[in-house]
Amino acid sequence: MSAPLLELRDLRRSVRLPSREELHILRGIDLTVESGDHVAIVGRSGSGKTTLLNLLGLIDHQTGGELLFDGVDVSRLGDRRRARLRGASIGFVFQQFNLLEGRTALENVMMPLMYGSAGQFWRREKLALEMLERVGLADRAQQLPSRLSGGEQQRVAVARALVRRPRLILADEPTGALDVTTGEAVMALLDEIARESDAALVTITHDLQVAALSRRSYLLDEGVLSGVGSDRARDALSATVGIRAGREAVAAPSADDPAQTAPLQETQA
């Protein structure tokens, strides 16, 4: 039996404060993610979402426990091997797109291929164009980010994240800067492409509607990760995150209550 793509065992992250007191950010995280899986991790600001994302993306180091990628304990890898593994196997989608302003959409998508294999490097323009076509932006390939809408910029960011065909996709609040309709379209596209390539998709979010699109949802609260069954997901997540559950409450606000017509906002982690 093959090892899971990603396995966290009692994963911990803490920092020592100037007062010499130890701040525990993540407390014994256990999580298994298989290839082709789609997992959502929901939490409010300060819950440890960003720290967990940095550990999953091999950007930061845990202070305890194990993080296994395809059966390999990454804590035993040096910085260069971690960087190679991250570049070849992990794709990132960010809330603020993080596109290079002075580069066209095509050039932005080509950028990861500059650090890929020899075959990817020499075929970088063709591969980037194919990925832009896959996200429906082949006709916008020569446009600068400033000439693209928010939804188009996020689709370029998705294409850039997936152009090297990563095995793990980490999406950090991928719809946070988009309206509801555009956000749903971007998430559907991201999930579809991930399934096509059998990549695992882990979405970090505070949005219950985004979490509902995943196959499994987890709640991260005060550094503790808890699986939430589908029957109690809305109530438990709403009570902890502090945002209203239910698509109906967002999609059909009462005309008599102006407060309900304003978009829900949450401070990001």
Protein Blocks (a to p, Z undefined) as FASTA:
>chain_A
ZZdfbdcehiacddddfklpacdfbghiacdddehiacdddddehilmmmmmmmmnomac
cfedjddeehiafklpcfklmmmmmmmmpccddfklopafkbcfklmmmmmmmmmcfklm
mmmmmmmmmmmmmnopmmmmmpcfklpcfklmmmmmmmmmmmnopabdcdehkllmpcfk
lmmmmmmmmmmmmmmnopacddddfbfklmmmpmbdcddeehiacdddfklmmmmmmmmn
opaehjklmmmccfklmklmpccddddZZ
